[in-house]
């Protein structure tokens, strides 16, 4: 299981084993410290692999009808 400081190889949702905090980690990102337990070793367990990556889409402002 990955630990904080390691590079993620799979876009997915992960859960910390220390307190169950869930985060989304993209492929190529570094696993962070647990937000509830900073500066301690954090082990992340994969929870979901069927996550759809959402991207920001630029929209134009429309006038109300």
CHARMM-style PDB file with segment names, atoms N, HN, CA, C and O in Angstrom:
ATOM      1  N   UNK     1       0.848  -1.178   0.000  1.00  0.00      PROA
ATOM      2  CA  UNK     1       0.000   0.000   0.000  1.00  0.00      PROA
ATOM      3  C   UNK     1       0.894   1.242   0.000  1.00  0.00      PROA
ATOM      4  O   UNK     1       1.941   1.262   0.648  1.00  0.00      PROA
ATOM      5  N   UNK     2       0.475   2.269  -0.728  1.00  0.00      PROA
ATOM      6  HN  UNK     2      -0.374   2.252  -1.254  1.00  0.00      PROA
ATOM      7  CA  UNK     2       1.295   3.479  -0.825  1.00  0.00      PROA
ATOM      8  C   UNK     2       1.322   4.278   0.478  1.00  0.00      PROA
ATOM      9  O   UNK     2       0.402   4.214   1.294  1.00  0.00      PROA
ATOM     10  N   UNK     3       2.400   5.025   0.641  1.00  0.00      PROA
ATOM     11  HN  UNK     3       3.147   5.077  -0.022  1.00  0.00      PROA
ATOM     12  CA  UNK     3       2.581   5.880   1.820  1.00  0.00      PROA
ATOM     13  C   UNK     3       2.791   7.316   1.377  1.00  0.00      PROA
ATOM     14  O   UNK     3       3.110   7.578   0.217  1.00  0.00      PROA
ATOM     15  N   UNK     4       2.612   8.238   2.302  1.00  0.00      PROA
ATOM     16  HN  UNK     4       2.353   8.025   3.244  1.00  0.00      PROA
ATOM     17  CA  UNK     4       2.829   9.641   1.969  1.00  0.00      PROA
ATOM     18  C   UNK     4       4.260   9.826   1.453  1.00  0.00      PROA
ATOM     19  O   UNK     4       5.203   9.215   1.956  1.00  0.00      PROA
ATOM     20  N   UNK     5       4.394  10.685   0.436  1.00  0.00      PROA
ATOM     21  HN  UNK     5       3.628  11.181   0.028  1.00  0.00      PROA
ATOM     22  CA  UNK     5       5.693  10.933  -0.179  1.00  0.00      PROA
ATOM     23  C   UNK     5       5.942  10.097  -1.426  1.00  0.00      PROA
ATOM     24  O   UNK     5       6.820  10.428  -2.223  1.00  0.00      PROA
ATOM     25  N   UNK     6       5.181   9.018  -1.610  1.00  0.00      PROA
ATOM     26  HN  UNK     6       4.468   8.749  -0.962  1.00  0.00      PROA
ATOM     27  CA  UNK     6       5.340   8.180  -2.798  1.00  0.00      PROA
ATOM     28  C   UNK     6       4.513   8.754  -3.950  1.00  0.00      PROA
ATOM     29  O   UNK     6       3.538   9.472  -3.729  1.00  0.00      PROA
ATOM     30  N   UNK     7       4.913   8.431  -5.179  1.00  0.00      PROA
ATOM     31  HN  UNK     7       5.705   7.848  -5.360  1.00  0.00      PROA
ATOM     32  CA  UNK     7       4.201   8.910  -6.363  1.00  0.00      PROA
ATOM     33  C   UNK     7       3.105   7.913  -6.720  1.00  0.00      PROA
ATOM     34  O   UNK     7       3.336   6.705  -6.759  1.00  0.00      PROA
ATOM     35  N   UNK     8       1.907   8.437  -6.981  1.00  0.00      PROA
ATOM     36  HN  UNK     8       1.720   9.419  -6.950  1.00  0.00      PROA
ATOM     37  CA  UNK     8       0.764   7.602  -7.314  1.00  0.00      PROA
ATOM     38  C   UNK     8       0.847   7.130  -8.756  1.00  0.00      PROA
ATOM     39  O   UNK     8       1.200   7.904  -9.645  1.00  0.00      PROA
ATOM     40  N   UNK     9       0.527   5.870  -8.991  1.00  0.00      PROA
ATOM     41  HN  UNK     9       0.240   5.240  -8.268  1.00  0.00      PROA
ATOM     42  CA  UNK     9       0.559   5.314 -10.334  1.00  0.00      PROA
ATOM     43  C   UNK     9      -0.841   5.061 -10.899  1.00  0.00      PROA
ATOM     44  O   UNK     9      -0.986   4.592 -12.027  1.00  0.00      PROA
ATOM     45  N   UNK    10      -1.880   5.380 -10.097  1.00  0.00      PROA
ATOM     46  HN  UNK    10      -1.763   5.761  -9.180  1.00  0.00      PROA
ATOM     47  CA  UNK    10      -3.249   5.068 -10.534  1.00  0.00      PROA
ATOM     48  C   UNK    10      -4.236   6.112 -10.022  1.00  0.00      PROA
ATOM     49  O   UNK    10      -4.349   6.325  -8.815  1.00  0.00      PROA
ATOM     50  N   UNK    11      -4.943   6.758 -10.931  1.00  0.00      PROA
ATOM     51  HN  UNK    11      -4.852   6.586 -11.912  1.00  0.00      PROA
ATOM     52  CA  UNK    11      -5.968   7.746 -10.572  1.00  0.00      PROA
ATOM     53  C   UNK    11      -7.088   7.032  -9.831  1.00  0.00      PROA
ATOM     54  O   UNK    11      -7.744   6.153 -10.390  1.00  0.00      PROA
ATOM     55  N   UNK    12      -7.310   7.407  -8.565  1.00  0.00      PROA
ATOM     56  HN  UNK    12      -6.777   8.121  -8.111  1.00  0.00      PROA
ATOM     57  CA  UNK    12      -8.314   6.720  -7.768  1.00  0.00      PROA
ATOM     58  C   UNK    12      -8.604   7.460  -6.467  1.00  0.00      PROA
ATOM     59  O   UNK    12      -7.975   8.467  -6.143  1.00  0.00      PROA
ATOM     60  N   UNK    13      -9.571   6.931  -5.741  1.00  0.00      PROA
ATOM     61  HN  UNK    13     -10.082   6.112  -6.004  1.00  0.00      PROA
ATOM     62  CA  UNK    13      -9.887   7.432  -4.403  1.00  0.00      PROA
ATOM     63  C   UNK    13      -9.153   6.532  -3.414  1.00  0.00      PROA
ATOM     64  O   UNK    13      -9.169   5.307  -3.534  1.00  0.00      PROA
ATOM     65  N   UNK    14      -8.507   7.167  -2.432  1.00  0.00      PROA
ATOM     66  HN  UNK    14      -8.494   8.162  -2.334  1.00  0.00      PROA
ATOM     67  CA  UNK    14      -7.750   6.449  -1.419  1.00  0.00      PROA
ATOM     68  C   UNK    14      -8.240   6.829  -0.030  1.00  0.00      PROA
ATOM     69  O   UNK    14      -8.749   7.930   0.183  1.00  0.00      PROA
ATOM     70  N   UNK    15      -8.080   5.898   0.917  1.00  0.00      PROA
ATOM     71  HN  UNK    15      -7.666   5.004   0.744  1.00  0.00      PROA
ATOM     72  CA  UNK    15      -8.483   6.122   2.302  1.00  0.00      PROA
ATOM     73  C   UNK    15      -7.273   5.917   3.203  1.00  0.00      PROA
ATOM     74  O   UNK    15      -6.522   4.955   3.042  1.00  0.00      PROA
ATOM     75  N   UNK    16      -7.090   6.834   4.155  1.00  0.00      PROA
ATOM     76  HN  UNK    16      -7.700   7.616   4.286  1.00  0.00      PROA
ATOM     77  CA  UNK    16      -5.976   6.668   5.102  1.00  0.00      PROA
ATOM     78  C   UNK    16      -6.345   5.591   6.115  1.00  0.00      PROA
ATOM     79  O   UNK    16      -7.486   5.514   6.571  1.00  0.00      PROA
ATOM     80  N   UNK    17      -5.366   4.766   6.457  1.00  0.00      PROA
ATOM     81  HN  UNK    17      -4.439   4.829   6.087  1.00  0.00      PROA
ATOM     82  CA  UNK    17      -5.627   3.696   7.423  1.00  0.00      PROA
ATOM     83  C   UNK    17      -5.712   4.225   8.848  1.00  0.00      PROA
ATOM     84  O   UNK    17      -6.300   3.576   9.713  1.00  0.00      PROA
ATOM     85  N   UNK    18      -5.127   5.410   9.106  1.00  0.00      PROA
ATOM     86  HN  UNK    18      -4.649   5.937   8.404  1.00  0.00      PROA
ATOM     87  CA  UNK    18      -5.117   5.939  10.470  1.00  0.00      PROA
ATOM     88  C   UNK    18      -6.491   6.423  10.930  1.00  0.00      PROA
ATOM     89  O   UNK    18      -6.867   6.211  12.083  1.00  0.00      PROA
ATOM     90  N   UNK    19      -7.243   7.070  10.039  1.00  0.00      PROA
ATOM     91  HN  UNK    19      -6.938   7.243   9.102  1.00  0.00      PROA
ATOM     92  CA  UNK    19      -8.521   7.637  10.486  1.00  0.00      PROA
ATOM     93  C   UNK    19      -9.638   7.531   9.452  1.00  0.00      PROA
ATOM     94  O   UNK    19     -10.753   7.989   9.701  1.00  0.00      PROA
ATOM     95  N   UNK    20      -9.354   6.935   8.301  1.00  0.00      PROA
ATOM     96  HN  UNK    20      -8.448   6.563   8.099  1.00  0.00      PROA
ATOM     97  CA  UNK    20     -10.400   6.735   7.309  1.00  0.00      PROA
ATOM     98  C   UNK    20     -10.674   7.926   6.416  1.00  0.00      PROA
ATOM     99  O   UNK    20     -11.675   7.929   5.699  1.00  0.00      PROA
ATOM    100  N   UNK    21      -9.823   8.934   6.432  1.00  0.00      PROA
ATOM    101  HN  UNK    21      -9.010   8.932   7.014  1.00  0.00      PROA
ATOM    102  CA  UNK    21     -10.005  10.124   5.585  1.00  0.00      PROA
ATOM    103  C   UNK    21      -9.845   9.731   4.127  1.00  0.00      PROA
ATOM    104  O   UNK    21      -8.855   9.089   3.776  1.00  0.00      PROA
ATOM    105  N   UNK    22     -10.805  10.102   3.252  1.00  0.00      PROA
ATOM    106  HN  UNK    22     -11.609  10.624   3.538  1.00  0.00      PROA
ATOM    107  CA  UNK    22     -10.747   9.751   1.841  1.00  0.00      PROA
ATOM    108  C   UNK    22     -10.321  10.952   1.006  1.00  0.00      PROA
ATOM    109  O   UNK    22     -10.742  12.082   1.252  1.00  0.00      PROA
ATOM    110  N   UNK    23      -9.466  10.679   0.002  1.00  0.00      PROA
ATOM    111  HN  UNK    23      -9.124   9.760  -0.198  1.00  0.00      PROA
ATOM    112  CA  UNK    23      -8.998  11.721  -0.899  1.00  0.00      PROA
ATOM    113  C   UNK    23      -8.942  11.158  -2.316  1.00  0.00      PROA
ATOM    114  O   UNK    23      -8.885   9.944  -2.514  1.00  0.00      PROA
ATOM    115  N   UNK    24      -8.958  12.049  -3.284  1.00  0.00      PROA
ATOM    116  HN  UNK    24      -9.004  13.035  -3.123  1.00  0.00      PROA
ATOM    117  CA  UNK    24      -8.779  11.687  -4.677  1.00  0.00      PROA
ATOM    118  C   UNK    24      -7.349  12.036  -5.040  1.00  0.00      PROA
ATOM    119  O   UNK    24      -6.914  13.167  -4.824  1.00  0.00      PROA
ATOM    120  N   UNK    25      -6.607  11.075  -5.594  1.00  0.00      PROA
ATOM    121  HN  UNK    25      -6.960  10.156  -5.769  1.00  0.00      PROA
ATOM    122  CA  UNK    25      -5.218  11.308  -5.969  1.00  0.00      PROA
ATOM    123  C   UNK    25      -5.057  10.959  -7.445  1.00  0.00      PROA
ATOM    124  O   UNK    25      -5.329   9.835  -7.867  1.00  0.00      PROA
ATOM    125  N   UNK    26      -4.611  11.939  -8.215  1.00  0.00      PROA
ATOM    126  HN  UNK    26      -4.390  12.853  -7.872  1.00  0.00      PROA
ATOM    127  CA  UNK    26      -4.388  11.712  -9.633  1.00  0.00      PROA
ATOM    128  C   UNK    26      -3.094  10.941  -9.865  1.00  0.00      PROA
ATOM    129  O   UNK    26      -2.199  10.927  -9.019  1.00  0.00      PROA
ATOM    130  N   UNK    27      -3.017  10.304 -11.024  1.00  0.00      PROA
ATOM    131  HN  UNK    27      -3.744  10.315 -11.711  1.00  0.00      PROA
ATOM    132  CA  UNK    27      -1.804   9.595 -11.416  1.00  0.00      PROA
ATOM    133  C   UNK    27      -0.646  10.594 -11.531  1.00  0.00      PROA
ATOM    134  O   UNK    27      -0.803  11.661 -12.125  1.00  0.00      PROA
ATOM    135  N   UNK    28       0.500  10.250 -10.970  1.00  0.00      PROA
ATOM    136  HN  UNK    28       0.627   9.383 -10.488  1.00  0.00      PROA
ATOM    137  CA  UNK    28       1.677  11.102 -11.030  1.00  0.00      PROA
ATOM    138  C   UNK    28       1.814  12.067  -9.869  1.00  0.00      PROA
ATOM    139  O   UNK    28       2.860  12.697  -9.715  1.00  0.00      PROA
ATOM    140  N   UNK    29       0.773  12.199  -9.044  1.00  0.00      PROA
ATOM    141  HN  UNK    29      -0.077  11.687  -9.169  1.00  0.00      PROA
ATOM    142  CA  UNK    29       0.846  13.076  -7.879  1.00  0.00      PROA
ATOM    143  C   UNK    29       1.485  12.339  -6.704  1.00  0.00      PROA
ATOM    144  O   UNK    29       1.485  11.109  -6.639  1.00  0.00      PROA
ATOM    145  N   UNK    30       2.023  13.121  -5.788  1.00  0.00      PROA
ATOM    146  HN  UNK    30       2.022  14.120  -5.840  1.00  0.00      PROA
ATOM    147  CA  UNK    30       2.626  12.554  -4.583  1.00  0.00      PROA
ATOM    148  C   UNK    30       1.541  12.381  -3.523  1.00  0.00      PROA
ATOM    149  O   UNK    30       0.724  13.275  -3.304  1.00  0.00      PROA
ATOM    150  N   UNK    31       1.546  11.225  -2.872  1.00  0.00      PROA
ATOM    151  HN  UNK    31       2.210  10.499  -3.049  1.00  0.00      PROA
ATOM    152  CA  UNK    31       0.589  11.015  -1.789  1.00  0.00      PROA
ATOM    153  C   UNK    31       0.910  11.983  -0.652  1.00  0.00      PROA
ATOM    154  O   UNK    31       2.064  12.102  -0.239  1.00  0.00      PROA
ATOM    155  N   UNK    32      -0.117  12.676  -0.147  1.00  0.00      PROA
ATOM    156  HN  UNK    32      -1.054  12.579  -0.483  1.00  0.00      PROA
ATOM    157  CA  UNK    32       0.115  13.654   0.917  1.00  0.00      PROA
ATOM    158  C   UNK    32       0.120  13.016   2.303  1.00  0.00      PROA
ATOM    159  O   UNK    32      -0.169  11.831   2.468  1.00  0.00      PROA
ATOM    160  N   UNK    33       0.460  13.844   3.294  1.00  0.00      PROA
ATOM    161  HN  UNK    33       0.695  14.806   3.159  1.00  0.00      PROA
ATOM    162  CA  UNK    33       0.260  13.442   4.684  1.00  0.00      PROA
ATOM    163  C   UNK    33      -1.243  13.399   4.931  1.00  0.00      PROA
ATOM    164  O   UNK    33      -2.004  14.060   4.224  1.00  0.00      PROA
ATOM    165  N   UNK    34      -1.671  12.643   5.906  1.00  0.00      PROA
ATOM    166  HN  UNK    34      -1.053  12.105   6.480  1.00  0.00      PROA
ATOM    167  CA  UNK    34      -3.075  12.668   6.295  1.00  0.00      PROA
ATOM    168  C   UNK    34      -3.391  14.069   6.814  1.00  0.00      PROA
ATOM    169  O   UNK    34      -2.635  14.596   7.631  1.00  0.00      PROA
ATOM    170  N   UNK    35      -4.486  14.687   6.364  1.00  0.00      PROA
ATOM    171  HN  UNK    35      -5.099  14.259   5.701  1.00  0.00      PROA
ATOM    172  CA  UNK    35      -4.835  16.023   6.844  1.00  0.00      PROA
ATOM    173  C   UNK    35      -5.071  16.076   8.358  1.00  0.00      PROA
ATOM    174  O   UNK    35      -4.887  17.120   8.984  1.00  0.00      PROA
ATOM    175  N   UNK    36      -5.475  14.947   8.936  1.00  0.00      PROA
ATOM    176  HN  UNK    36      -5.624  14.099   8.428  1.00  0.00      PROA
ATOM    177  CA  UNK    36      -5.730  14.895  10.382  1.00  0.00      PROA
ATOM    178  C   UNK    36      -4.481  14.574  11.204  1.00  0.00      PROA
ATOM    179  O   UNK    36      -4.457  14.798  12.414  1.00  0.00      PROA
ATOM    180  N   UNK    37      -3.441  14.049  10.543  1.00  0.00      PROA
ATOM    181  HN  UNK    37      -3.461  13.867   9.560  1.00  0.00      PROA
ATOM    182  CA  UNK    37      -2.222  13.639  11.237  1.00  0.00      PROA
ATOM    183  C   UNK    37      -0.982  14.070  10.450  1.00  0.00      PROA
ATOM    184  O   UNK    37      -0.226  13.219   9.981  1.00  0.00      PROA
ATOM    185  N   UNK    38      -0.765  15.372  10.301  1.00  0.00      PROA
ATOM    186  HN  UNK    38      -1.380  16.063  10.682  1.00  0.00      PROA
ATOM    187  CA  UNK    38       0.373  15.844   9.512  1.00  0.00      PROA
ATOM    188  C   UNK    38       1.713  15.424  10.124  1.00  0.00      PROA
ATOM    189  O   UNK    38       1.848  15.276  11.338  1.00  0.00      PROA
ATOM    190  N   UNK    39       2.679  15.242   9.252  1.00  0.00      PROA
ATOM    191  HN  UNK    39       2.569  15.363   8.265  1.00  0.00      PROA
ATOM    192  CA  UNK    39       4.068  14.912   9.621  1.00  0.00      PROA
ATOM    193  C   UNK    39       4.226  13.526  10.243  1.00  0.00      PROA
ATOM    194  O   UNK    39       5.257  13.234  10.848  1.00  0.00      PROA
ATOM    195  N   UNK    40       3.219  12.674  10.100  1.00  0.00      PROA
ATOM    196  HN  UNK    40       2.381  12.911   9.609  1.00  0.00      PROA
ATOM    197  CA  UNK    40       3.324  11.283  10.534  1.00  0.00      PROA
ATOM    198  C   UNK    40       3.244  10.401   9.287  1.00  0.00      PROA
ATOM    199  O   UNK    40       2.740  10.838   8.253  1.00  0.00      PROA
ATOM    200  N   UNK    41       3.727   9.185   9.376  1.00  0.00      PROA
ATOM    201  HN  UNK    41       4.135   8.829  10.216  1.00  0.00      PROA
ATOM    202  CA  UNK    41       3.619   8.266   8.246  1.00  0.00      PROA
ATOM    203  C   UNK    41       2.159   7.936   8.009  1.00  0.00      PROA
ATOM    204  O   UNK    41       1.434   7.576   8.936  1.00  0.00      PROA
ATOM    205  N   UNK    42       1.730   8.062   6.758  1.00  0.00      PROA
ATOM    206  HN  UNK    42       2.319   8.355   6.004  1.00  0.00      PROA
ATOM    207  CA  UNK    42       0.347   7.769   6.400  1.00  0.00      PROA
ATOM    208  C   UNK    42       0.332   6.676   5.354  1.00  0.00      PROA
ATOM    209  O   UNK    42       1.028   6.776   4.344  1.00  0.00      PROA
ATOM    210  N   UNK    43      -0.443   5.642   5.577  1.00  0.00      PROA
ATOM    211  HN  UNK    43      -1.009   5.561   6.397  1.00  0.00      PROA
ATOM    212  CA  UNK    43      -0.619   4.564   4.609  1.00  0.00      PROA
ATOM    213  C   UNK    43      -1.986   4.771   3.967  1.00  0.00      PROA
ATOM    214  O   UNK    43      -2.991   4.939   4.658  1.00  0.00      PROA
ATOM    215  N   UNK    44      -2.012   4.756   2.625  1.00  0.00      PROA
ATOM    216  HN  UNK    44      -1.196   4.620   2.063  1.00  0.00      PROA
ATOM    217  CA  UNK    44      -3.237   4.981   1.872  1.00  0.00      PROA
ATOM    218  C   UNK    44      -3.698   3.687   1.212  1.00  0.00      PROA
ATOM    219  O   UNK    44      -2.917   3.007   0.546  1.00  0.00      PROA
ATOM    220  N   UNK    45      -4.971   3.352   1.402  1.00  0.00      PROA
ATOM    221  HN  UNK    45      -5.606   3.905   1.942  1.00  0.00      PROA
ATOM    222  CA  UNK    45      -5.561   2.149   0.812  1.00  0.00      PROA
ATOM    223  C   UNK    45      -6.489   2.574  -0.317  1.00  0.00      PROA
ATOM    224  O   UNK    45      -7.275   3.509  -0.164  1.00  0.00      PROA
ATOM    225  N   UNK    46      -6.395   1.884  -1.450  1.00  0.00      PROA
ATOM    226  HN  UNK    46      -5.756   1.124  -1.574  1.00  0.00      PROA
ATOM    227  CA  UNK    46      -7.259   2.213  -2.585  1.00  0.00      PROA
ATOM    228  C   UNK    46      -8.703   1.840  -2.254  1.00  0.00      PROA
ATOM    229  O   UNK    46      -8.976   0.758  -1.736  1.00  0.00      PROA
ATOM    230  N   UNK    47      -9.621   2.758  -2.563  1.00  0.00      PROA
ATOM    231  HN  UNK    47      -9.399   3.637  -2.984  1.00  0.00      PROA
ATOM    232  CA  UNK    47     -11.033   2.541  -2.256  1.00  0.00      PROA
ATOM    233  C   UNK    47     -11.841   2.350  -3.531  1.00  0.00      PROA
ATOM    234  O   UNK    47     -12.631   1.412  -3.644  1.00  0.00      PROA
ATOM    235  N   UNK    48     -11.635   3.256  -4.498  1.00  0.00      PROA
ATOM    236  HN  UNK    48     -10.994   4.018  -4.407  1.00  0.00      PROA
ATOM    237  CA  UNK    48     -12.402   3.191  -5.747  1.00  0.00      PROA
ATOM    238  C   UNK    48     -11.478   3.375  -6.935  1.00  0.00      PROA
ATOM    239  O   UNK    48     -10.585   4.222  -6.925  1.00  0.00      PROA
ATOM    240  N   UNK    49     -11.708   2.567  -7.959  1.00  0.00      PROA
ATOM    241  HN  UNK    49     -12.434   1.879  -7.967  1.00  0.00      PROA
ATOM    242  CA  UNK    49     -10.929   2.703  -9.184  1.00  0.00      PROA
ATOM    243  C   UNK    49     -11.800   3.168 -10.347  1.00  0.00      PROA
ATOM    244  O   UNK    49     -11.280   3.499 -11.413  1.00  0.00      PROA
ATOM    245  N   UNK    50     -13.096   3.195 -10.159  1.00  0.00      PROA
ATOM    246  HN  UNK    50     -13.518   2.925  -9.294  1.00  0.00      PROA
ATOM    247  CA  UNK    50     -14.007   3.573 -11.241  1.00  0.00      PROA
ATOM    248  C   UNK    50     -14.363   5.059 -11.175  1.00  0.00      PROA
ATOM    249  O   UNK    50     -15.527   5.434 -11.318  1.00  0.00      PROA
ATOM    250  N   UNK    51     -13.358   5.892 -10.960  1.00  0.00      PROA
ATOM    251  HN  UNK    51     -12.413   5.588 -10.844  1.00  0.00      PROA
ATOM    252  CA  UNK    51     -13.557   7.329 -10.820  1.00  0.00      PROA
ATOM    253  C   UNK    51     -13.395   7.984 -12.189  1.00  0.00      PROA
ATOM    254  O   UNK    51     -12.462   7.678 -12.932  1.00  0.00      PROA
ATOM    255  N   UNK    52     -14.304   8.874 -12.506  1.00  0.00      PROA
ATOM    256  HN  UNK    52     -15.062   9.123 -11.903  1.00  0.00      PROA
ATOM    257  CA  UNK    52     -14.221   9.623 -13.762  1.00  0.00      PROA
ATOM    258  C   UNK    52     -13.518  10.932 -13.479  1.00  0.00      PROA
ATOM    259  O   UNK    52     -13.892  11.657 -12.556  1.00  0.00      PROA
ATOM    260  N   UNK    53     -12.503  11.238 -14.266  1.00  0.00      PROA
ATOM    261  HN  UNK    53     -12.199  10.649 -15.015  1.00  0.00      PROA
ATOM    262  CA  UNK    53     -11.775  12.485 -14.079  1.00  0.00      PROA
ATOM    263  C   UNK    53     -12.598  13.634 -14.656  1.00  0.00      PROA
ATOM    264  O   UNK    53     -12.996  13.614 -15.821  1.00  0.00      PROA
ATOM    265  N   UNK    54     -12.838  14.625 -13.818  1.00  0.00      PROA
ATOM    266  HN  UNK    54     -12.515  14.641 -12.872  1.00  0.00      PROA
ATOM    267  CA  UNK    54     -13.578  15.803 -14.252  1.00  0.00      PROA
ATOM    268  C   UNK    54     -12.594  16.911 -14.576  1.00  0.00      PROA
ATOM    269  O   UNK    54     -11.595  17.084 -13.878  1.00  0.00      PROA
ATOM    270  N   UNK    55     -12.868  17.649 -15.619  1.00  0.00      PROA
ATOM    271  HN  UNK    55     -13.680  17.508 -16.186  1.00  0.00      PROA
ATOM    272  CA  UNK    55     -12.002  18.754 -16.013  1.00  0.00      PROA
ATOM    273  C   UNK    55     -12.814  20.031 -16.035  1.00  0.00      PROA
ATOM    274  O   UNK    55     -14.015  20.015 -16.304  1.00  0.00      PROA
ATOM    275  N   UNK    56     -12.150  21.131 -15.751  1.00  0.00      PROA
ATOM    276  HN  UNK    56     -11.174  21.144 -15.533  1.00  0.00      PROA
ATOM    277  CA  UNK    56     -12.828  22.423 -15.809  1.00  0.00      PROA
ATOM    278  C   UNK    56     -13.124  22.774 -17.259  1.00  0.00      PROA
ATOM    279  O   UNK    56     -12.277  22.626 -18.140  1.00  0.00      PROA
ATOM    280  N   UNK    57     -14.320  23.233 -17.479  1.00  0.00      PROA
ATOM    281  HN  UNK    57     -15.008  23.353 -16.763  1.00  0.00      PROA
ATOM    282  CA  UNK    57     -14.721  23.654 -18.819  1.00  0.00      PROA
ATOM    283  C   UNK    57     -15.058  25.129 -18.725  1.00  0.00      PROA
ATOM    284  O   UNK    57     -15.827  25.547 -17.859  1.00  0.00      PROA
ATOM    285  N   UNK    58     -14.480  25.913 -19.619  1.00  0.00      PROA
ATOM    286  HN  UNK    58     -13.856  25.574 -20.322  1.00  0.00      PROA
ATOM    287  CA  UNK    58     -14.749  27.328 -19.628  1.00  0.00      PROA
ATOM    288  C   UNK    58     -16.159  27.564 -20.158  1.00  0.00      PROA
ATOM    289  O   UNK    58     -16.522  27.064 -21.223  1.00  0.00      PROA
ATOM    290  N   UNK    59     -16.937  28.319 -19.419  1.00  0.00      PROA
ATOM    291  HN  UNK    59     -16.642  28.725 -18.554  1.00  0.00      PROA
ATOM    292  CA  UNK    59     -18.305  28.604 -19.844  1.00  0.00      PROA
ATOM    293  C   UNK    59     -18.461  30.106 -20.066  1.00  0.00      PROA
ATOM    294  O   UNK    59     -17.719  30.919 -19.514  1.00  0.00      PROA
ATOM    295  N   UNK    60     -19.420  30.436 -20.867  1.00  0.00      PROA
ATOM    296  HN  UNK    60     -20.022  29.776 -21.315  1.00  0.00      PROA
ATOM    297  CA  UNK    60     -19.706  31.851 -21.107  1.00  0.00      PROA
ATOM    298  C   UNK    60     -20.917  32.227 -20.285  1.00  0.00      PROA
ATOM    299  O   UNK    60     -21.797  31.404 -20.031  1.00  0.00      PROA
ATOM    300  N   UNK    61     -20.950  33.456 -19.882  1.00  0.00      PROA
ATOM    301  HN  UNK    61     -20.236  34.124 -20.089  1.00  0.00      PROA
ATOM    302  CA  UNK    61     -22.111  33.930 -19.112  1.00  0.00      PROA
ATOM    303  C   UNK    61     -23.270  34.154 -20.062  1.00  0.00      PROA
ATOM    304  O   UNK    61     -23.111  34.788 -21.105  1.00  0.00      PROA
ATOM    305  N   UNK    62     -24.423  33.641 -19.709  1.00  0.00      PROA
ATOM    306  HN  UNK    62     -24.552  33.126 -18.861  1.00  0.00      PROA
ATOM    307  CA  UNK    62     -25.608  33.839 -20.529  1.00  0.00      PROA
ATOM    308  C   UNK    62     -26.575  34.766 -19.797  1.00  0.00      PROA
ATOM    309  O   UNK    62     -26.576  34.868 -18.570  1.00  0.00      PROA
ATOM    310  N   UNK    63     -27.376  35.421 -20.583  1.00  0.00      PROA
ATOM    311  HN  UNK    63     -27.376  35.339 -21.579  1.00  0.00      PROA
ATOM    312  CA  UNK    63     -28.357  36.339 -20.015  1.00  0.00      PROA
ATOM    313  C   UNK    63     -29.571  35.533 -19.562  1.00  0.00      PROA
ATOM    314  O   UNK    63     -29.954  34.565 -20.218  1.00  0.00      PROA
ATOM    315  N   UNK    64     -30.186  35.935 -18.424  1.00  0.00      PROA
ATOM    316  HN  UNK    64     -29.874  36.722 -17.890  1.00  0.00      PROA
ATOM    317  CA  UNK    64     -31.381  35.219 -17.961  1.00  0.00      PROA
ATOM    318  C   UNK    64     -32.524  35.347 -18.961  1.00  0.00      PROA
ATOM    319  O   UNK    64     -32.625  36.346 -19.672  1.00  0.00      PROA
ATOM    320  N   UNK    65     -33.373  34.347 -19.013  1.00  0.00      PROA
ATOM    321  HN  UNK    65     -33.291  33.535 -18.435  1.00  0.00      PROA
ATOM    322  CA  UNK    65     -34.496  34.337 -19.963  1.00  0.00      PROA
ATOM    323  C   UNK    65     -35.584  35.298 -19.546  1.00  0.00      PROA
ATOM    324  OT1 UNK    65     -36.600  35.415 -20.232  1.00  0.00      PROA
TER     325      UNK     65
END
